[in-house]
């Protein structure tokens, strides 16, 4: 273990890749204190993840603290302000505890993992503007809200003049679709490309404030979302590829991908704003 205290906020943390990142960060970051804000829809799932993290920490001599922010539907923009405030309050509570214990947070991380596929059975000419707006509200608008709120709060809490060693990292779970188009992925590709560029802008704007951003494409994960792809994708050529990968067992295991993400963060050698794919690491 190395000295340090990291605050890590993860959306979509109750299962899948978000839960995998939470566990892997504890196991592989080698930091002695971790404070988690786990965000998602399912209270029981989030609590189970947090309880497991605390048990693992106790067995590895790491101090693990955390709060869950449940019943969060980032697709519901009518409740977005309230949900962002709940996430803010949880992070503030953990920051305040760290100051009281004089174990000050040295790195603050936001992992934007929540997202959706869109209707992969449709091509662009079949889209309606209503379903497009709904998709972008969840996958882009809420993403922007999360990032801007996190940055404002974190930089206010840890001004560089007072905390010159504190680092801030914003991660977007990206995709090959952000940089390469494929048929039937119109909404998904547009959303991922927008998120990538948005983090690129943050990288330029905040480079003087110890802020880095990373667009991490985790690869074709062997998870529920990939199962949905195989069930709904309208492009037969791609479908054959994914079915073949599934049958051959060559889809990427979530823990393998999250280990590469944590390794990237540990080494801290990536260019801020970069798009890094699982297969690049």
C-alpha positions, 0 to 999 in steps of 0.5 A: 500500500502507498499513502494516499486518499482517493475519492472515486465517484462511479455512475452505474455502479450497482452492477456490470462494468461500474461494479468491476471498476469499483472492485478493481480500483481497490485491489489494484490501485495500492492506495491505502484510503479510498472513499467511494460514491456509488451512484445507480438505480438499484439501492440493494445492488449498490449497498452490496457492492459497497459492503463487499468493498469494505470487507475487501479493504478490511482484509487488505489493510486498506481503509474503505469508506463510502456512500451510495446514491440510489434511485438515480435515473440520469435519463430523467432530466426533470430530476437531474438537478436534484440527483446531481445535488445528492451526488454533490452532497455525498462527495462533500460529506466524504471530503469533510470527513477526510479533513476532520480526520486529517487524511486529506483526499489527494485525488478525486475521480469521476467515472462516467459509466452510465449509458445506454445503447439506443435502438440498434434495430433502426437505421438513421432514417428511421429515427424520430427527433423525440427518441433522439432527444431522449437518448441524448438527454441520458447519454450527453446532457446528464454527462455534461451535468455530471462533469461540470458539477464535479469539476466546479465542486472539486476545484472549489474544494481543492484550489491549486494554491492551497492543495498543489498536490491534489489531482482531479480525473474525469473518465468517460467510458467510451467506445470504438464507435466514438472514432469509427462509425458502424451501421445501426449505431447512430445514436450510440456513436453520436453520443460517444463522439460528443462525450469524447470531444467534451472531455477533450475541451475540459482537458484544454480548459483545465490543464493548469488546475491539475485536471486530466480527462480520459476517454477509455473504450473498454472493448466488447465486454462480456456483459448484459449490454453486449447480450442486448447488442446480439439480441437487437442489432439490425446489421447482420454482418456485425451480428455474426461477428459478435455471435462468433466472439460470444461462442468463441469466448473472446469477448472481453472480461469486465475485470480484465478491462477494468484492470487496464483502466486502473493501470492507466490511472496508476501510471498517469502517463496518458495524454489528457483528453486522449481516447484509449482503447482496451486493445491499445494498453 
